[in-house]
Amino acid sequence: MKILSLIDIPEEGVSHDPQLLKKVMIRDGELPHLKKFAQARFAPDQIAHAHSHPDQYEVFLIESGEGIVRVNGEEHKISSGSCVVFEPFEVHEVTNTGSTELILTYFGLEA
């Protein structure tokens, strides 16, 4: 068993955008097929620049705030309660378009 609190987890930079901070609750190798389970917080106008993952699916649950995801060049609005699934190799970018923090919890699964 593992019990964690986001309050106790240190922030670290996202690999493809180090200025974006995340708190990793479960890391690659801790559970079969799970690449990561984390929460990221975006300040207003902050962007996770376009990138893709060849080895994993990625699932985002928008906990609060609003923004836009661009997937392979196509824009989609996201807001609290939205769930987005990215497939391997899909180029995706996330932008906080709101005036408050955009908070998303996400996980990656091996492809």
Biopython code that builds the backbone (N, CA, C, O; Angstrom):
import numpy as np
from Bio.PDB.StructureBuilder import StructureBuilder

atoms = [
    (1, "MET", "N", (0.845, -1.180, 0.000)),
    (1, "MET", "CA", (0.000, 0.000, 0.000)),
    (1, "MET", "C", (0.882, 1.233, 0.000)),
    (1, "MET", "O", (1.984, 1.239, 0.549)),
    (2, "LYS", "N", (0.366, 2.278, -0.633)),
    (2, "LYS", "CA", (1.067, 3.548, -0.686)),
    (2, "LYS", "C", (0.031, 4.648, -0.478)),
    (2, "LYS", "O", (-0.970, 4.702, -1.192)),
    (3, "ILE", "N", (0.266, 5.519, 0.492)),
    (3, "ILE", "CA", (-0.627, 6.642, 0.746)),
    (3, "ILE", "C", (0.195, 7.918, 0.608)),
    (3, "ILE", "O", (1.260, 8.056, 1.210)),
    (4, "LEU", "N", (-0.317, 8.848, -0.195)),
    (4, "LEU", "CA", (0.398, 10.093, -0.453)),
    (4, "LEU", "C", (-0.516, 11.282, -0.241)),
    (4, "LEU", "O", (-1.740, 11.158, -0.280)),
    (5, "SER", "N", (0.087, 12.422, -0.017)),
    (5, "SER", "CA", (-0.640, 13.681, 0.025)),
    (5, "SER", "C", (0.079, 14.662, -0.885)),
    (5, "SER", "O", (1.298, 14.811, -0.799)),
    (6, "LEU", "N", (-0.660, 15.326, -1.751)),
    (6, "LEU", "CA", (-0.047, 16.317, -2.643)),
    (6, "LEU", "C", (0.709, 17.383, -1.864)),
    (6, "LEU", "O", (1.682, 17.944, -2.369)),
    (7, "ILE", "N", (0.277, 17.665, -0.649)),
    (7, "ILE", "CA", (0.950, 18.667, 0.185)),
    (7, "ILE", "C", (2.399, 18.280, 0.450)),
    (7, "ILE", "O", (3.262, 19.152, 0.540)),
    (8, "ASP", "N", (2.677, 16.984, 0.577)),
    (8, "ASP", "CA", (4.006, 16.502, 0.941)),
    (8, "ASP", "C", (4.920, 16.216, -0.259)),
    (8, "ASP", "O", (6.111, 15.961, -0.081)),
    (9, "ILE", "N", (4.378, 16.257, -1.453)),
    (9, "ILE", "CA", (5.161, 15.897, -2.642)),
    (9, "ILE", "C", (5.841, 17.137, -3.194)),
    (9, "ILE", "O", (5.173, 18.143, -3.433)),
    (10, "PRO", "N", (7.160, 17.094, -3.406)),
    (10, "PRO", "CA", (7.846, 18.260, -3.957)),
    (10, "PRO", "C", (7.515, 18.465, -5.438)),
    (10, "PRO", "O", (7.262, 17.511, -6.174)),
    (11, "GLU", "N", (7.525, 19.725, -5.851)),
    (11, "GLU", "CA", (7.300, 20.043, -7.255)),
    (11, "GLU", "C", (8.578, 19.784, -8.041)),
    (11, "GLU", "O", (9.686, 19.908, -7.519)),
    (12, "GLU", "N", (8.397, 19.419, -9.315)),
    (12, "GLU", "CA", (9.524, 19.237, -10.221)),
    (12, "GLU", "C", (9.087, 19.667, -11.610)),
    (12, "GLU", "O", (7.895, 19.686, -11.917)),
    (13, "GLY", "N", (10.037, 20.006, -12.433)),
    (13, "GLY", "CA", (9.730, 20.444, -13.784)),
    (13, "GLY", "C", (9.290, 19.294, -14.675)),
    (13, "GLY", "O", (9.750, 18.162, -14.525)),
    (14, "VAL", "N", (8.394, 19.600, -15.603)),
    (14, "VAL", "CA", (7.970, 18.635, -16.610)),
    (14, "VAL", "C", (9.126, 18.473, -17.600)),
    (14, "VAL", "O", (9.756, 19.465, -17.966)),
    (15, "SER", "N", (9.413, 17.265, -18.033)),
    (15, "SER", "CA", (10.600, 17.002, -18.859)),
    (15, "SER", "C", (10.653, 17.835, -20.133)),
    (15, "SER", "O", (11.729, 18.300, -20.510)),
    (16, "HIS", "N", (9.525, 18.037, -20.805)),
    (16, "HIS", "CA", (9.524, 18.773, -22.065)),
    (16, "HIS", "C", (9.341, 20.271, -21.874)),
    (16, "HIS", "O", (9.508, 21.023, -22.834)),
    (17, "ASP", "N", (9.003, 20.740, -20.663)),
    (17, "ASP", "CA", (8.829, 22.159, -20.340)),
    (17, "ASP", "C", (9.188, 22.358, -18.870)),
    (17, "ASP", "O", (8.288, 22.411, -18.032)),
    (18, "PRO", "N", (10.477, 22.472, -18.527)),
    (18, "PRO", "CA", (10.891, 22.520, -17.123)),
    (18, "PRO", "C", (10.284, 23.650, -16.294)),
    (18, "PRO", "O", (10.248, 23.553, -15.068)),
    (19, "GLN", "N", (9.802, 24.728, -16.940)),
    (19, "GLN", "CA", (9.173, 25.806, -16.177)),
    (19, "GLN", "C", (7.775, 25.419, -15.698)),
    (19, "GLN", "O", (7.235, 26.051, -14.790)),
    (20, "LEU", "N", (7.186, 24.383, -16.303)),
    (20, "LEU", "CA", (5.901, 23.848, -15.853)),
    (20, "LEU", "C", (6.175, 22.894, -14.697)),
    (20, "LEU", "O", (7.050, 22.032, -14.788)),
    (21, "LEU", "N", (5.432, 23.051, -13.625)),
    (21, "LEU", "CA", (5.688, 22.223, -12.451)),
    (21, "LEU", "C", (4.622, 21.152, -12.272)),
    (21, "LEU", "O", (3.443, 21.365, -12.555)),
    (22, "LYS", "N", (5.065, 20.006, -11.800)),
    (22, "LYS", "CA", (4.166, 18.885, -11.530)),
    (22, "LYS", "C", (4.542, 18.264, -10.202)),
    (22, "LYS", "O", (5.636, 18.482, -9.682)),
    (23, "LYS", "N", (3.618, 17.486, -9.663)),
    (23, "LYS", "CA", (3.860, 16.674, -8.477)),
    (23, "LYS", "C", (3.565, 15.241, -8.879)),
    (23, "LYS", "O", (2.423, 14.905, -9.192)),
    (24, "VAL", "N", (4.578, 14.401, -8.872)),
    (24, "VAL", "CA", (4.431, 13.015, -9.317)),
    (24, "VAL", "C", (4.057, 12.143, -8.127)),
    (24, "VAL", "O", (4.789, 12.058, -7.141)),
    (25, "MET", "N", (2.901, 11.498, -8.244)),
    (25, "MET", "CA", (2.428, 10.626, -7.174)),
    (25, "MET", "C", (2.882, 9.188, -7.384)),
    (25, "MET", "O", (3.230, 8.499, -6.425)),
    (26, "ILE", "N", (2.881, 8.730, -8.637)),
    (26, "ILE", "CA", (3.342, 7.374, -8.958)),
    (26, "ILE", "C", (4.243, 7.489, -10.184)),
    (26, "ILE", "O", (3.873, 8.114, -11.179)),
    (27, "ARG", "N", (5.408, 6.891, -10.108)),
    (27, "ARG", "CA", (6.405, 6.978, -11.177)),
    (27, "ARG", "C", (6.452, 5.699, -12.013)),
    (27, "ARG", "O", (5.949, 4.646, -11.621)),
    (28, "ASP", "N", (7.073, 5.840, -13.169)),
    (28, "ASP", "CA", (7.296, 4.712, -14.071)),
    (28, "ASP", "C", (7.969, 3.576, -13.306)),
    (28, "ASP", "O", (8.960, 3.795, -12.609)),
    (29, "GLY", "N", (7.440, 2.381, -13.433)),
    (29, "GLY", "CA", (8.024, 1.209, -12.792)),
    (29, "GLY", "C", (7.382, 0.828, -11.463)),
    (29, "GLY", "O", (7.606, -0.275, -10.966)),
    (30, "GLU", "N", (6.582, 1.728, -10.877)),
    (30, "GLU", "CA", (5.961, 1.414, -9.594)),
    (30, "GLU", "C", (4.732, 0.522, -9.735)),
    (30, "GLU", "O", (4.425, -0.263, -8.838)),
    (31, "LEU", "N", (4.028, 0.643, -10.862)),
    (31, "LEU", "CA", (2.861, -0.192, -11.148)),
    (31, "LEU", "C", (2.967, -0.678, -12.591)),
    (31, "LEU", "O", (3.419, 0.070, -13.457)),
    (32, "PRO", "N", (2.561, -1.906, -12.861)),
    (32, "PRO", "CA", (2.637, -2.398, -14.243)),
    (32, "PRO", "C", (1.855, -1.497, -15.199)),
    (32, "PRO", "O", (0.723, -1.107, -14.916)),
    (33, "HIS", "N", (2.466, -1.178, -16.315)),
    (33, "HIS", "CA", (1.858, -0.431, -17.417)),
    (33, "HIS", "C", (1.661, 1.056, -17.157)),
    (33, "HIS", "O", (1.379, 1.804, -18.093)),
    (34, "LEU", "N", (1.802, 1.510, -15.906)),
    (34, "LEU", "CA", (1.619, 2.922, -15.595)),
    (34, "LEU", "C", (2.949, 3.650, -15.737)),
    (34, "LEU", "O", (3.929, 3.288, -15.086)),
    (35, "LYS", "N", (2.986, 4.670, -16.581)),
    (35, "LYS", "CA", (4.212, 5.448, -16.793)),
    (35, "LYS", "C", (4.355, 6.547, -15.746)),
    (35, "LYS", "O", (5.460, 6.820, -15.276)),
    (36, "LYS", "N", (3.231, 7.182, -15.378)),
    (36, "LYS", "CA", (3.252, 8.209, -14.341)),
    (36, "LYS", "C", (1.821, 8.550, -13.943)),
    (36, "LYS", "O", (0.873, 8.311, -14.691)),
    (37, "PHE", "N", (1.691, 9.115, -12.746)),
    (37, "PHE", "CA", (0.433, 9.666, -12.265)),
    (37, "PHE", "C", (0.819, 10.941, -11.545)),
    (37, "PHE", "O", (1.545, 10.898, -10.551)),
    (38, "ALA", "N", (0.336, 12.092, -12.040)),
    (38, "ALA", "CA", (0.825, 13.368, -11.528)),
    (38, "ALA", "C", (-0.247, 14.440, -11.623)),
    (38, "ALA", "O", (-1.300, 14.253, -12.231)),
    (39, "GLN", "N", (0.059, 15.567, -11.002)),
    (39, "GLN", "CA", (-0.797, 16.738, -11.118)),
    (39, "GLN", "C", (0.062, 17.905, -11.562)),
    (39, "GLN", "O", (1.161, 18.112, -11.048)),
    (40, "ALA", "N", (-0.450, 18.675, -12.529)),
    (40, "ALA", "CA", (0.247, 19.864, -13.016)),
    (40, "ALA", "C", (-0.643, 21.080, -12.820)),
    (40, "ALA", "O", (-1.869, 20.996, -12.906)),
    (41, "ARG", "N", (0.000, 22.212, -12.555)),
    (41, "ARG", "CA", (-0.706, 23.480, -12.374)),
    (41, "ARG", "C", (-0.131, 24.494, -13.354)),
    (41, "ARG", "O", (1.079, 24.718, -13.393)),
    (42, "PHE", "N", (-1.008, 25.102, -14.141)),
    (42, "PHE", "CA", (-0.610, 26.084, -15.134)),
    (42, "PHE", "C", (-1.072, 27.462, -14.683)),
    (42, "PHE", "O", (-2.251, 27.650, -14.383)),
    (43, "ALA", "N", (-0.173, 28.412, -14.632)),
    (43, "ALA", "CA", (-0.556, 29.802, -14.368)),
    (43, "ALA", "C", (-1.283, 30.338, -15.602)),
    (43, "ALA", "O", (-1.141, 29.772, -16.686)),
    (44, "PRO", "N", (-2.059, 31.417, -15.461)),
    (44, "PRO", "CA", (-2.697, 32.007, -16.639)),
    (44, "PRO", "C", (-1.673, 32.259, -17.756)),
    (44, "PRO", "O", (-0.575, 32.756, -17.506)),
    (45, "ASP", "N", (-2.048, 31.914, -18.967)),
    (45, "ASP", "CA", (-1.227, 32.051, -20.184)),
    (45, "ASP", "C", (-0.062, 31.061, -20.272)),
    (45, "ASP", "O", (0.681, 31.092, -21.254)),
    (46, "GLN", "N", (0.119, 30.198, -19.296)),
    (46, "GLN", "CA", (1.219, 29.230, -19.350)),
    (46, "GLN", "C", (0.892, 28.117, -20.345)),
    (46, "GLN", "O", (-0.261, 27.711, -20.494)),
    (47, "ILE", "N", (1.930, 27.638, -21.018)),
    (47, "ILE", "CA", (1.767, 26.654, -22.094)),
    (47, "ILE", "C", (2.666, 25.452, -21.852)),
    (47, "ILE", "O", (3.830, 25.600, -21.480)),
    (48, "ALA", "N", (2.117, 24.264, -22.064)),
    (48, "ALA", "CA", (2.935, 23.051, -22.203)),
    (48, "ALA", "C", (3.108, 22.896, -23.702)),
    (48, "ALA", "O", (2.172, 22.507, -24.402)),
    (49, "HIS", "N", (4.283, 23.192, -24.191)),
    (49, "HIS", "CA", (4.530, 23.244, -25.630)),
    (49, "HIS", "C", (4.321, 21.895, -26.316)),
    (49, "HIS", "O", (4.389, 20.836, -25.691)),
    (50, "ALA", "N", (4.067, 21.970, -27.611)),
    (50, "ALA", "CA", (3.748, 20.790, -28.420)),
    (50, "ALA", "C", (4.811, 19.708, -28.264)),
    (50, "ALA", "O", (6.012, 19.962, -28.361)),
    (51, "HIS", "N", (4.328, 18.502, -28.021)),
    (51, "HIS", "CA", (5.205, 17.335, -27.866)),
    (51, "HIS", "C", (4.350, 16.085, -28.067)),
    (51, "HIS", "O", (3.125, 16.168, -28.152)),
    (52, "SER", "N", (4.995, 14.952, -28.142)),
    (52, "SER", "CA", (4.275, 13.678, -28.233)),
    (52, "SER", "C", (5.038, 12.626, -27.453)),
    (52, "SER", "O", (6.190, 12.828, -27.071)),
    (53, "HIS", "N", (4.377, 11.498, -27.221)),
    (53, "HIS", "CA", (4.983, 10.379, -26.510)),
    (53, "HIS", "C", (4.832, 9.140, -27.385)),
    (53, "HIS", "O", (3.710, 8.681, -27.598)),
    (54, "PRO", "N", (5.909, 8.596, -27.890)),
    (54, "PRO", "CA", (5.794, 7.429, -28.762)),
    (54, "PRO", "C", (5.438, 6.146, -28.021)),
    (54, "PRO", "O", (4.983, 5.178, -28.630)),
    (55, "ASP", "N", (5.647, 6.142, -26.700)),
    (55, "ASP", "CA", (5.511, 4.899, -25.936)),
    (55, "ASP", "C", (4.328, 4.867, -24.983)),
    (55, "ASP", "O", (4.202, 3.930, -24.195)),
    (56, "GLN", "N", (3.444, 5.883, -25.039)),
    (56, "GLN", "CA", (2.366, 5.888, -24.051)),
    (56, "GLN", "C", (1.128, 6.646, -24.500)),
    (56, "GLN", "O", (1.176, 7.534, -25.351)),
    (57, "TYR", "N", (0.013, 6.253, -23.885)),
    (57, "TYR", "CA", (-1.222, 7.017, -23.926)),
    (57, "TYR", "C", (-1.146, 7.976, -22.744)),
    (57, "TYR", "O", (-0.506, 7.668, -21.739)),
    (58, "GLU", "N", (-1.788, 9.129, -22.853)),
    (58, "GLU", "CA", (-1.809, 10.068, -21.745)),
    (58, "GLU", "C", (-3.259, 10.517, -21.538)),
    (58, "GLU", "O", (-3.961, 10.843, -22.495)),
    (59, "VAL", "N", (-3.696, 10.527, -20.276)),
    (59, "VAL", "CA", (-5.065, 10.895, -19.941)),
    (59, "VAL", "C", (-5.015, 12.082, -18.983)),
    (59, "VAL", "O", (-4.345, 12.031, -17.952)),
    (60, "PHE", "N", (-5.735, 13.158, -19.336)),
    (60, "PHE", "CA", (-5.810, 14.372, -18.517)),
    (60, "PHE", "C", (-7.227, 14.517, -17.976)),
    (60, "PHE", "O", (-8.196, 14.386, -18.725)),
    (61, "LEU", "N", (-7.352, 14.783, -16.689)),
    (61, "LEU", "CA", (-8.612, 15.178, -16.087)),
    (61, "LEU", "C", (-8.442, 16.617, -15.629)),
    (61, "LEU", "O", (-7.583, 16.908, -14.796)),
    (62, "ILE", "N", (-9.257, 17.522, -16.169)),
    (62, "ILE", "CA", (-9.161, 18.922, -15.806)),
    (62, "ILE", "C", (-9.935, 19.116, -14.498)),
    (62, "ILE", "O", (-11.154, 18.948, -14.447)),
    (63, "GLU", "N", (-9.204, 19.470, -13.456)),
    (63, "GLU", "CA", (-9.817, 19.625, -12.137)),
    (63, "GLU", "C", (-10.396, 21.012, -11.940)),
    (63, "GLU", "O", (-11.458, 21.166, -11.336)),
    (64, "SER", "N", (-9.693, 22.037, -12.454)),
    (64, "SER", "CA", (-10.228, 23.399, -12.373)),
    (64, "SER", "C", (-9.546, 24.260, -13.421)),
    (64, "SER", "O", (-8.461, 23.945, -13.910)),
    (65, "GLY", "N", (-10.212, 25.349, -13.747)),
    (65, "GLY", "CA", (-9.689, 26.274, -14.739)),
    (65, "GLY", "C", (-10.216, 25.960, -16.131)),
    (65, "GLY", "O", (-11.109, 25.134, -16.319)),
    (66, "GLU", "N", (-9.621, 26.658, -17.102)),
    (66, "GLU", "CA", (-10.026, 26.453, -18.494)),
    (66, "GLU", "C", (-8.826, 26.705, -19.403)),
    (66, "GLU", "O", (-7.876, 27.405, -19.052)),
    (67, "GLY", "N", (-8.915, 26.110, -20.566)),
    (67, "GLY", "CA", (-7.810, 26.263, -21.501)),
    (67, "GLY", "C", (-8.150, 25.684, -22.854)),
    (67, "GLY", "O", (-9.307, 25.446, -23.199)),
    (68, "ILE", "N", (-7.080, 25.469, -23.607)),
    (68, "ILE", "CA", (-7.184, 24.886, -24.945)),
    (68, "ILE", "C", (-6.148, 23.781, -25.059)),
    (68, "ILE", "O", (-5.010, 23.934, -24.616)),
    (69, "VAL", "N", (-6.550, 22.664, -25.657)),
    (69, "VAL", "CA", (-5.574, 21.652, -26.064)),
    (69, "VAL", "C", (-5.523, 21.671, -27.585)),
    (69, "VAL", "O", (-6.553, 21.751, -28.255)),
    (70, "ARG", "N", (-4.330, 21.598, -28.107)),
    (70, "ARG", "CA", (-4.136, 21.466, -29.546)),
    (70, "ARG", "C", (-3.614, 20.058, -29.779)),
    (70, "ARG", "O", (-2.598, 19.652, -29.215)),
    (71, "VAL", "N", (-4.323, 19.325, -30.615)),
    (71, "VAL", "CA", (-3.940, 17.951, -30.919)),
    (71, "VAL", "C", (-3.757, 17.870, -32.421)),
    (71, "VAL", "O", (-4.697, 18.068, -33.192)),
    (72, "ASN", "N", (-2.527, 17.574, -32.824)),
    (72, "ASN", "CA", (-2.199, 17.510, -34.252)),
    (72, "ASN", "C", (-2.701, 18.752, -34.986)),
    (72, "ASN", "O", (-3.195, 18.661, -36.110)),
    (73, "GLY", "N", (-2.569, 19.924, -34.336)),
    (73, "GLY", "CA", (-2.931, 21.190, -34.949)),
    (73, "GLY", "C", (-4.370, 21.615, -34.787)),
    (73, "GLY", "O", (-4.719, 22.725, -35.192)),
    (74, "GLU", "N", (-5.231, 20.779, -34.209)),
    (74, "GLU", "CA", (-6.650, 21.104, -34.046)),
    (74, "GLU", "C", (-6.912, 21.533, -32.596)),
    (74, "GLU", "O", (-6.496, 20.848, -31.662)),
    (75, "GLU", "N", (-7.608, 22.677, -32.407)),
    (75, "GLU", "CA", (-7.877, 23.211, -31.074)),
    (75, "GLU", "C", (-9.184, 22.695, -30.486)),
    (75, "GLU", "O", (-10.184, 22.534, -31.186)),
    (76, "HIS", "N", (-9.147, 22.436, -29.159)),
    (76, "HIS", "CA", (-10.331, 22.003, -28.421)),
    (76, "HIS", "C", (-10.338, 22.721, -27.079)),
    (76, "HIS", "O", (-9.311, 22.773, -26.402)),
    (77, "LYS", "N", (-11.487, 23.278, -26.683)),
    (77, "LYS", "CA", (-11.611, 23.918, -25.383)),
    (77, "LYS", "C", (-11.716, 22.854, -24.297)),
    (77, "LYS", "O", (-12.334, 21.807, -24.486)),
    (78, "ILE", "N", (-11.096, 23.149, -23.156)),
    (78, "ILE", "CA", (-11.179, 22.280, -21.991)),
    (78, "ILE", "C", (-11.547, 23.132, -20.784)),
    (78, "ILE", "O", (-11.222, 24.318, -20.724)),
    (79, "SER", "N", (-12.225, 22.517, -19.829)),
    (79, "SER", "CA", (-12.575, 23.201, -18.589)),
    (79, "SER", "C", (-12.782, 22.148, -17.511)),
    (79, "SER", "O", (-12.715, 20.947, -17.772)),
    (80, "SER", "N", (-13.031, 22.613, -16.317)),
    (80, "SER", "CA", (-13.221, 21.723, -15.175)),
    (80, "SER", "C", (-14.174, 20.582, -15.529)),
    (80, "SER", "O", (-15.282, 20.815, -16.013)),
    (81, "GLY", "N", (-13.734, 19.357, -15.284)),
    (81, "GLY", "CA", (-14.532, 18.174, -15.589)),
    (81, "GLY", "C", (-14.212, 17.535, -16.920)),
    (81, "GLY", "O", (-14.638, 16.409, -17.176)),
    (82, "SER", "N", (-13.469, 18.225, -17.780)),
    (82, "SER", "CA", (-13.090, 17.642, -19.077)),
    (82, "SER", "C", (-12.080, 16.517, -18.875)),
    (82, "SER", "O", (-11.241, 16.568, -17.976)),
    (83, "CYS", "N", (-12.177, 15.521, -19.713)),
    (83, "CYS", "CA", (-11.206, 14.430, -19.731)),
    (83, "CYS", "C", (-10.710, 14.305, -21.168)),
    (83, "CYS", "O", (-11.507, 14.236, -22.103)),
    (84, "VAL", "N", (-9.403, 14.276, -21.336)),
    (84, "VAL", "CA", (-8.795, 14.216, -22.668)),
    (84, "VAL", "C", (-7.846, 13.024, -22.721)),
    (84, "VAL", "O", (-7.052, 12.819, -21.802)),
    (85, "VAL", "N", (-7.924, 12.247, -23.782)),
    (85, "VAL", "CA", (-7.034, 11.100, -23.978)),
    (85, "VAL", "C", (-6.190, 11.350, -25.215)),
    (85, "VAL", "O", (-6.721, 11.588, -26.300)),
    (86, "PHE", "N", (-4.873, 11.296, -25.051)),
    (86, "PHE", "CA", (-3.934, 11.432, -26.158)),
    (86, "PHE", "C", (-3.363, 10.059, -26.473)),
    (86, "PHE", "O", (-2.962, 9.322, -25.572)),
    (87, "GLU", "N", (-3.330, 9.724, -27.746)),
    (87, "GLU", "CA", (-2.767, 8.449, -28.173)),
    (87, "GLU", "C", (-1.283, 8.608, -28.459)),
    (87, "GLU", "O", (-0.808, 9.729, -28.640)),
    (88, "PRO", "N", (-0.539, 7.504, -28.505)),
    (88, "PRO", "CA", (0.885, 7.592, -28.833)),
    (88, "PRO", "C", (1.086, 8.355, -30.143)),
    (88, "PRO", "O", (0.311, 8.204, -31.088)),
    (89, "PHE", "N", (2.118, 9.160, -30.182)),
    (89, "PHE", "CA", (2.529, 9.961, -31.344)),
    (89, "PHE", "C", (1.630, 11.160, -31.625)),
    (89, "PHE", "O", (1.963, 11.957, -32.503)),
    (90, "GLU", "N", (0.496, 11.333, -30.920)),
    (90, "GLU", "CA", (-0.313, 12.531, -31.139)),
    (90, "GLU", "C", (0.428, 13.738, -30.562)),
    (90, "GLU", "O", (0.788, 13.761, -29.385)),
    (91, "VAL", "N", (0.641, 14.720, -31.403)),
    (91, "VAL", "CA", (1.312, 15.939, -30.963)),
    (91, "VAL", "C", (0.273, 16.784, -30.224)),
    (91, "VAL", "O", (-0.765, 17.136, -30.785)),
    (92, "HIS", "N", (0.561, 17.103, -28.968)),
    (92, "HIS", "CA", (-0.397, 17.853, -28.165)),
    (92, "HIS", "C", (0.276, 18.986, -27.403)),
    (92, "HIS", "O", (1.449, 18.923, -27.033)),
    (93, "GLU", "N", (-0.530, 20.031, -27.188)),
    (93, "GLU", "CA", (-0.083, 21.233, -26.483)),
    (93, "GLU", "C", (-1.240, 21.702, -25.617)),
    (93, "GLU", "O", (-2.398, 21.622, -26.028)),
    (94, "VAL", "N", (-0.934, 22.191, -24.415)),
    (94, "VAL", "CA", (-1.967, 22.667, -23.495)),
    (94, "VAL", "C", (-1.664, 24.117, -23.149)),
    (94, "VAL", "O", (-0.524, 24.462, -22.838)),
    (95, "THR", "N", (-2.694, 24.973, -23.205)),
    (95, "THR", "CA", (-2.549, 26.382, -22.862)),
    (95, "THR", "C", (-3.637, 26.773, -21.873)),
    (95, "THR", "O", (-4.810, 26.461, -22.080)),
    (96, "ASN", "N", (-3.251, 27.454, -20.801)),
    (96, "ASN", "CA", (-4.214, 28.007, -19.863)),
    (96, "ASN", "C", (-4.705, 29.330, -20.451)),
    (96, "ASN", "O", (-3.939, 30.290, -20.536)),
    (97, "THR", "N", (-5.963, 29.387, -20.853)),
    (97, "THR", "CA", (-6.542, 30.602, -21.425)),
    (97, "THR", "C", (-7.384, 31.371, -20.414)),
    (97, "THR", "O", (-7.950, 32.414, -20.742)),
    (98, "GLY", "N", (-7.468, 30.868, -19.204)),
    (98, "GLY", "CA", (-8.296, 31.503, -18.174)),
    (98, "GLY", "C", (-7.518, 32.494, -17.327)),
    (98, "GLY", "O", (-6.327, 32.722, -17.539)),
    (99, "SER", "N", (-8.214, 33.076, -16.368)),
    (99, "SER", "CA", (-7.598, 34.062, -15.469)),
    (99, "SER", "C", (-7.197, 33.443, -14.131)),
    (99, "SER", "O", (-6.637, 34.121, -13.269)),
    (100, "THR", "N", (-7.488, 32.140, -13.962)),
    (100, "THR", "CA", (-7.098, 31.425, -12.750)),
    (100, "THR", "C", (-6.221, 30.232, -13.143)),
    (100, "THR", "O", (-6.045, 29.936, -14.326)),
    (101, "GLU", "N", (-5.687, 29.567, -12.148)),
    (101, "GLU", "CA", (-4.840, 28.402, -12.389)),
    (101, "GLU", "C", (-5.624, 27.298, -13.108)),
    (101, "GLU", "O", (-6.791, 27.055, -12.801)),
    (102, "LEU", "N", (-4.976, 26.641, -14.057)),
    (102, "LEU", "CA", (-5.510, 25.448, -14.713)),
    (102, "LEU", "C", (-4.848, 24.267, -14.017)),
    (102, "LEU", "O", (-3.626, 24.126, -14.061)),
    (103, "ILE", "N", (-5.639, 23.425, -13.381)),
    (103, "ILE", "CA", (-5.107, 22.268, -12.650)),
    (103, "ILE", "C", (-5.573, 21.010, -13.330)),
    (103, "ILE", "O", (-6.771, 20.804, -13.526)),
    (104, "LEU", "N", (-4.613, 20.152, -13.697)),
    (104, "LEU", "CA", (-4.988, 18.881, -14.290)),
    (104, "LEU", "C", (-4.215, 17.750, -13.642)),
    (104, "LEU", "O", (-3.029, 17.870, -13.334)),
    (105, "THR", "N", (-4.918, 16.655, -13.447)),
    (105, "THR", "CA", (-4.319, 15.421, -12.953)),
    (105, "THR", "C", (-4.235, 14.500, -14.157)),
    (105, "THR", "O", (-5.186, 14.387, -14.930)),
    (106, "TYR", "N", (-3.098, 13.843, -14.313)),
    (106, "TYR", "CA", (-2.900, 13.046, -15.503)),
    (106, "TYR", "C", (-2.098, 11.789, -15.223)),
    (106, "TYR", "O", (-1.353, 11.697, -14.247)),
    (107, "PHE", "N", (-2.281, 10.813, -16.125)),
    (107, "PHE", "CA", (-1.480, 9.612, -16.045)),
    (107, "PHE", "C", (-1.131, 9.143, -17.444)),
    (107, "PHE", "O", (-1.828, 9.448, -18.412)),
    (108, "GLY", "N", (-0.038, 8.395, -17.533)),
    (108, "GLY", "CA", (0.398, 7.805, -18.786)),
    (108, "GLY", "C", (0.371, 6.294, -18.666)),
    (108, "GLY", "O", (0.743, 5.735, -17.634)),
    (109, "LEU", "N", (-0.071, 5.637, -19.725)),
    (109, "LEU", "CA", (-0.106, 4.178, -19.778)),
    (109, "LEU", "C", (0.768, 3.691, -20.940)),
    (109, "LEU", "O", (0.760, 4.281, -22.020)),
    (110, "GLU", "N", (1.511, 2.621, -20.710)),
    (110, "GLU", "CA", (2.341, 2.056, -21.763)),
    (110, "GLU", "C", (1.506, 1.731, -22.998)),
    (110, "GLU", "O", (0.397, 1.206, -22.893)),
    (111, "ALA", "N", (2.046, 2.047, -24.148)),
    (111, "ALA", "CA", (1.355, 1.737, -25.404)),
    (111, "ALA", "C", (1.609, 0.293, -25.763)),
    (111, "ALA", "O", (1.121, -0.185, -26.787)),
]
sb = StructureBuilder()
sb.init_structure("model")
sb.init_model(0)
sb.init_chain("A")
sb.init_seg("    ")
for serial, (resi, resn, name, xyz) in enumerate(atoms, 1):
    if name == "N":
        sb.init_residue(resn, " ", resi, " ")
    sb.init_atom(name, np.array(xyz, "f"), 0.0, 1.0, " ", f" {name:<3s}", serial, name[0])
structure = sb.get_structure()
